[in-house]
Amino acid sequence: MPQHHTLTCARCGRAFAATRADARTCSTACRVAMSAKRRNDAIDALIAELAPLSQALTVATQRGDAAGVLDAASALRERLSLDDAPRLLDSTLHGLLIAAASGVVANHSE
């Protein structure tokens, strides 16, 4: 007979009996809700990183600052190329953002 562990759910705080000592949630609903929260938090963090890069690109474009545009677009493209961005963003949106940043870099580095 498997050993049961009395644990506290990391999401709702309810005590539950688990057969695994490393269980974190009391139910599938709590597990799914925790997973969705982690994903949403990661997306919020990515947006917080992308916003100033996008703003810098916009400002440089408005000022006609070719070097600033190149720097901002390169930084944006580099950040979008990290492993978490394709996983967190819709693939179409991610592709469009990379293409746009790459196009800006190509046009301003000539």
C-alpha positions in Angstrom: 0.0 0.0 0.0 1.5 3.4 -1.0 2.5 5.8 1.7 0.4 8.9 1.9 1.8 12.4 2.7 -0.4 15.2 4.1 0.6 18.3 2.1 -0.7 21.8 1.6 -1.8 22.8 -1.9 0.6 25.5 -3.3 -2.4 27.2 -5.0 -5.4 27.1 -2.8 -3.8 26.2 0.6 -6.0 23.2 1.2 -4.5 20.2 3.0 -4.5 17.1 0.8 -3.3 13.5 0.9 -0.7 12.7 -1.7 1.1 9.5 -2.7 4.1 11.5 -3.9 6.1 13.5 -1.4 6.8 16.2 -4.1 3.2 16.8 -5.0 2.4 20.6 -5.0 -1.3 20.8 -5.8 -4.4 19.1 -4.5 -6.2 18.7 -7.9 -5.9 18.9 -11.7 -7.7 22.2 -11.5 -5.1 23.7 -9.1 -2.2 22.3 -11.2 -3.6 23.8 -14.4 -4.3 27.2 -12.7 -0.8 27.3 -11.3 0.6 26.5 -14.7 -1.5 29.2 -16.3 -0.3 31.7 -13.7 3.3 30.9 -14.3 2.9 31.3 -18.0 1.0 34.6 -17.6 3.7 35.9 -15.2 6.4 35.0 -17.7 4.5 36.7 -20.5 4.1 39.8 -18.3 7.8 39.8 -17.6 8.7 39.5 -21.3 6.4 42.4 -22.2 8.0 44.5 -19.5 11.4 43.7 -21.1 10.2 44.4 -24.7 8.3 47.6 -23.9 11.4 49.9 -23.4 13.1 48.3 -26.4 10.1 49.1 -28.5 9.8 52.6 -27.1 13.5 53.2 -27.9 12.9 52.1 -31.5 9.9 54.3 -31.8 11.7 57.4 -30.4 14.7 56.8 -32.6 12.5 56.4 -35.6 10.6 59.6 -34.9 13.8 61.5 -34.4 15.3 60.2 -37.6 18.3 58.8 -35.6 19.6 56.0 -37.9 22.1 54.8 -35.4 19.5 54.7 -32.6 17.1 52.8 -34.8 19.8 50.3 -35.6 20.8 49.9 -31.9 17.2 49.6 -30.7 16.1 47.2 -33.5 19.2 45.0 -32.9 18.4 44.9 -29.1 14.8 44.0 -29.8 15.7 41.3 -32.3 18.3 39.9 -29.8 15.8 39.7 -27.0 13.2 38.1 -29.2 15.8 35.4 -30.2 16.2 34.1 -26.6 14.6 30.8 -25.8 11.7 32.0 -23.8 10.2 34.4 -26.4 9.1 31.8 -29.0 7.7 29.7 -26.2 5.7 32.5 -24.7 4.5 34.4 -27.8 2.2 33.2 -30.5 4.4 31.8 -33.3 2.9 34.2 -35.9 3.4 37.2 -33.7 6.9 36.1 -32.8 7.8 35.7 -36.5 6.4 39.1 -37.4 8.3 40.8 -34.6 11.6 39.1 -35.6 11.0 39.9 -39.3 10.2 43.6 -38.5 13.2 44.0 -36.3 15.4 42.2 -38.8 14.1 44.4 -41.6 14.8 47.6 -39.7 18.4 46.3 -39.0 18.9 45.4 -42.7 17.5 48.8 -43.9 19.6 50.8 -41.5 22.9 49.0 -41.8 23.3 49.5 -45.5 
